[in-house]
């Protein structure tokens, strides 16, 4: 059951994109930078996703006592360990999306 729960979390709509975006931004970024780098994500969903990633130990949140307050998110070693398998899924999707679309068209035309 625990494995299924974790796979469901990792495979949700936004987690992979947030983790990969954080890595592309150098492993550490402000909320607004992440929001710009993940097209289509709302502020609320990004906030929820980041809280879940922090809870699961994949991201750490650092608050800087400035005016206005500055918050940065950093990928942890555990989060970095997810990058390789995640990138494999992204690469597979890039390589096979046309084949999947063709199969969908054939199926839909029956």
C-alpha positions as CSV (number, residue, x, y, z in Angstrom):
1,X,0.0,0.0,0.0
2,X,2.8,2.5,0.8
3,X,4.4,2.0,-2.6
4,X,1.1,2.6,-4.4
5,X,0.6,5.8,-2.3
6,X,4.1,7.1,-3.1
7,X,3.7,6.3,-6.8
8,X,0.4,8.1,-6.9
9,X,1.9,11.2,-5.3
10,X,4.9,11.2,-7.6
11,X,2.7,10.6,-10.6
12,X,0.2,13.3,-10.0
13,X,-0.3,16.1,-12.5
14,X,2.3,18.5,-11.1
15,X,5.0,16.8,-9.0
16,X,7.2,15.7,-11.8
17,X,7.1,19.1,-13.5
18,X,7.9,20.9,-10.2
19,X,10.8,18.6,-9.4
20,X,12.3,18.9,-12.9
21,X,11.7,22.6,-13.0
22,X,13.5,23.0,-9.6
23,X,16.4,21.1,-11.0
24,X,16.5,23.2,-14.2
25,X,16.6,26.3,-12.0
26,X,19.7,25.1,-10.3
27,X,18.2,23.1,-7.5
28,X,17.0,26.2,-5.6
29,X,14.3,28.7,-6.6
30,X,11.8,31.2,-5.3
31,X,8.1,30.5,-5.6
32,X,7.6,33.0,-8.4
33,X,10.5,31.4,-10.4
34,X,8.8,28.0,-10.1
35,X,5.5,29.4,-11.0
36,X,6.9,30.9,-14.2
37,X,8.7,27.6,-15.1
38,X,5.7,25.3,-14.7
39,X,3.2,26.5,-17.4
40,X,-0.5,26.2,-16.4
41,X,0.0,25.6,-12.7
42,X,-2.0,27.9,-10.4
43,X,-0.5,29.5,-7.3
44,X,-2.7,27.4,-5.1
45,X,-1.7,24.1,-6.8
46,X,2.0,25.1,-6.8
47,X,1.7,25.9,-3.1
48,X,0.0,22.6,-2.3
49,X,2.5,20.6,-4.4
50,X,5.5,22.3,-2.7
51,X,4.0,21.6,0.8
52,X,3.5,17.9,-0.2
53,X,7.1,17.7,-1.5
54,X,8.4,19.3,1.7
55,X,6.4,16.9,3.8
56,X,7.7,13.9,1.9
57,X,11.3,15.2,2.2
58,X,11.9,15.9,-1.5
59,X,12.1,19.7,-1.0
60,X,13.1,22.0,1.8
61,X,11.6,25.4,2.3
62,X,13.7,28.3,3.7
63,X,12.2,31.5,4.9
64,X,14.4,34.6,5.0
65,X,13.3,37.2,7.5
66,X,13.3,40.1,5.2
67,X,10.7,42.7,4.2
68,X,8.9,41.5,2.3
69,X,9.7,37.9,3.4
70,X,11.6,35.8,0.9
71,X,11.0,32.0,0.6
72,X,13.2,29.7,-1.4
73,X,12.7,26.0,-2.1
74,X,15.6,23.6,-2.6
75,X,15.6,20.0,-3.8
76,X,17.0,17.6,-1.3
77,X,19.2,14.6,-1.8
78,X,16.1,12.4,-1.8
79,X,14.5,14.7,-4.4
80,X,17.6,14.5,-6.5
81,X,17.4,10.7,-6.4
82,X,14.0,11.0,-8.1
83,X,15.5,13.0,-11.1
84,X,17.0,10.1,-13.0
85,X,14.0,7.9,-13.1
86,X,11.7,10.9,-13.7
87,X,13.9,12.0,-16.6
88,X,13.6,8.5,-18.0
89,X,9.8,8.9,-18.1
90,X,10.0,12.3,-19.7
91,X,12.4,10.9,-22.3
92,X,10.1,8.0,-23.0
93,X,7.2,10.4,-23.5
94,X,9.1,12.6,-25.9
95,X,10.2,9.6,-27.9
96,X,6.8,7.9,-28.0
97,X,4.1,10.6,-28.0
98,X,3.6,10.4,-31.8
99,X,3.1,6.6,-31.7
100,X,0.6,7.0,-28.8
101,X,-1.3,9.7,-30.7
102,X,-1.4,7.5,-33.8
103,X,-2.8,4.7,-31.8
104,X,-5.4,6.9,-30.2
105,X,-6.4,8.1,-33.7
106,X,-6.7,4.6,-35.0
107,X,-8.7,3.6,-31.9
108,X,-11.0,6.6,-32.1
109,X,-11.7,6.1,-35.8
110,X,-13.1,2.6,-35.3
